[in-house]
Amino acid sequence: MVSPSRPFRAGFLAAAAVTVFGAVTGRERLQRVAKPLMMPLLAADVVVEGAAIDPVDRTVLLGSLGAATVGDVLLIAPDDDRRLIAGASSFAVMQTGYSALWWRRGGRPHAAIAVPRLVAWLGAGALMRAKAPNIAAPLTAYGATLGTAAVLASDPGLAPDSKNIAGVNIPDHDPRSRLGVGALLFTISDGLIVLRRLFAHGERSRRVSEGVILATYAAAQFLLADPRAHAKVPVGTSD
């Protein structure tokens, strides 16, 4: 649940719901209104709740959310390959910012976590080169930034008191324990973008898959951008 004392996160959930609804029903106008509000609402929550964050970390987090906002606007039209590539570039900036945050918090790569993601990245790159060579290079490059951030976010050391299964911390009262799941959801969302681009040809399948992409993306950002997970001394919360 979202605490009533955090209205910006509640507003984010509302904007995300409208965005997903607009995608599934083909109402692009709803997306154009709601989707650009999502990351600014999370950024507003960071500003209000982020007093305990190191100033450098707070700046990096806000910059990452700014880059994500640009990507969100570009990807309102996900079937335009030029906008898809430009959006991926914006999200690469965001993922690089997230990687810097996890690294500064002590996140380090571990082979058991990195190898499966490396295999998935190579497989996705090969699939795109075979099926969509015009977008393969930029999306593969973006995938490298996504994978780096996901590997660092999944370091058990970020939440040392939380249970870890198969390289992912199990979410508990510690907001840091949710970072790995957030990164995993981001990876799923972006993987679905590739599958949608290559294999979803009917109008209905494209709308439904876009709704799932946006829902997993929103859930990922909700977890990753929680300022309490970035505090110098993380604060437990039920939000």
N, C-alpha and C positions, 0 to 999 in steps of 0.2 A: 504494500500500500504506500501511497504518497502522503507525507505529512501535510496537514493544512497550512503549516508554517512555511511550506516551500511551494508557493503558487506558480512559480515559473516552471518547475518540473511538471506540475499538473497541467499547465498550459501546453507544455511540450507533448504530453500524452494526448491531449485533445487535438492538437495540430497533426500529430502522427496518425491518429484515427481518421481524421478527415482526408489526409493525404492517401492513405491506403484505400479508403472508400472511393475516392476519386479515381484511383488507378483501376480498381476492380470494375467499376461501373463505366469507365471511359469518360468520366467528367473531368477533362483536363483543366477546366476553369477552377475547380476546387483545388487541384494540385497547385496551380499557379498562385493561389491565395495562401494556402496552408503550408506547403512544403518549405518556402523560404523563411517561414517563421520558426521552424523546428530548432535549428542550431542557435539562432539568436536567443531563444528562450532558455536553452541550456547554458549559454554564455551568461545570460542575466543571473541565472542561479549560481554560477561560479563567482560572479562579482559579489553577490549578496552573501553567499555561504563560504566564500573562499578566503576568509581572513587568516586562516591557519596555514595557507599554502605559501611556500617560498615564492617571493615576488617573481623570480625568473620562471619557475614552474607555472605560475599563474599566467604569465605573459605567453608562454609556449602553448598552454592549453587553450587560451582564448584565440591565439593565432591559428591553431589547428581547427577550432570550430569555425573561424572565419573562412578558412580554405574549404571546409566542408560545405559551408553555405553557398559558395560559388559553385561547387560541384553539384549541389542539390538543384540549383537553378538550371544549370546546363543539362542535367539528366531528367528534367521534366519531359523532354522529348527523347526517350531512350532509343528510338529506332533510327535516329540520325547519327551516323557513324562519326561525323566530325565533332558533334557535341559529345558523343560518348568518349572520344579520345581526349577532348579538352577537359571533360569532367574527371576522367581518370588522372589527368595531370594535377588537377586541384586536389583530388583525394590522395595523390602521392605526397603532396606537401603536408597534408593532414597526418598521414601515416608516419612520415618522417618526424613530425612533431611528437606524435605519440611514442615513437621509438626513443626519442630523446628523453621523454618523461620517464619511461620505464627504466631506461639505463641510469638516469640520475637517481632513481629510487632503488637501484641495486639489481635490477633485472639483468640476467645474463643468459646466453644461449646454452642449451643442453642438447646433446646429440639425440637422446631419446625423444625429445620434443621436436627438434629441428628436422630430423631425417624424414618423417612422414610428410611434413609440410613441403620439404624440398621435392619429394617424389610427386606430390600433388601439383606443385608449381610446374615442374617439368612436363607432366602429363597434360596440364591445361595449355601450356605453351605449344606443345606438339599438336594438340587438337586444333588450336586456333590457326597455326600455320597451315594445316591441311584444309580447314574449312573456311577460314576468313583471313587470308594472308594480309589484307589491307589494314587490319587492326591488330594483328598478332604482336608486332614489335612493341608498340606503346602499351598494350595491355599486359604483356609479359613483363615489361619493365615496372609497371605499376604493381604487378603481383609480387615482385621482389620486395617492394616497400611494405606491402601488406603482410607478407610472410615474416619479414624481420620484426615488425611490430607485434605480430601474433606470437612469435617465439619468445620474445622478451616478456610480453604480458603473461605468458604461461609459466614463467619461472616460479617454482614453488617458494623460493625465497622471498617473493614479494609479500606473501601472507604465510609466514612460517608456522603459525599455529593452526592453520586450516588443513583439512584433509585433502589429499591430492590423489586423483585416480586417472591413470592413463595420460599423465602430463597436464591435467587440468585441475586447478583448485576447485573444490566443491564450495559453492557460495554459502556463507554463514553470516554471522553478525558483523564480521570485519569487511568493510567495503572493498578492501584490496583483494579479497578472495573472489570477487566477481569480475575482476579484470580479464582473467583467462577465458571465462565464458563469454564475456563481451567480445573479445578478440575472435573466439571461435564463431560466434554469430556473424561477425563481420566477414569472416572467411566464407561462411555458408552463403551469405547474401551476395558477395561478389562472385562466388562460383556459380550461383544461379543466374547472374547477369550473363555470363559466358554461355551457359546452357540455353538460356532464353534466346540470345542472339543467334545461336547456331541451329536450334532445333524446334523452337516454338513458332509455328507458321500461321496457325489459325488465330483469328481475332480473340476468341474466348480464351484460348490457352495463353496468349500473350498478356491479356489483362490479368488473369489469375496469377500467372507467374510474376508479373510486376507487383501485384499486391503482396505476395509472399516475400519478394525481394525487399520491398519497402518496410514490411513488418519486422523482418529480421534485422534490417539496417537500423531501424528506430530502436529496437531493443538493445542492440549493440551499443549505440551511442548513449543510451540512457545509463548503461552500466559503466562505460569507459569515461564519461565526462562528469561523473559524480565528484564534486570537489572534495568530499570527505575521504575519498580514496587517495587523494593527492596531498593531504595535509601532512605537515611535518610529523605530527603525532596523530595517526588516523583515528577518527572518531567512529565508534560503532553506531549503527542506525538500523532501523527496521524499514526505511524507505526503499 
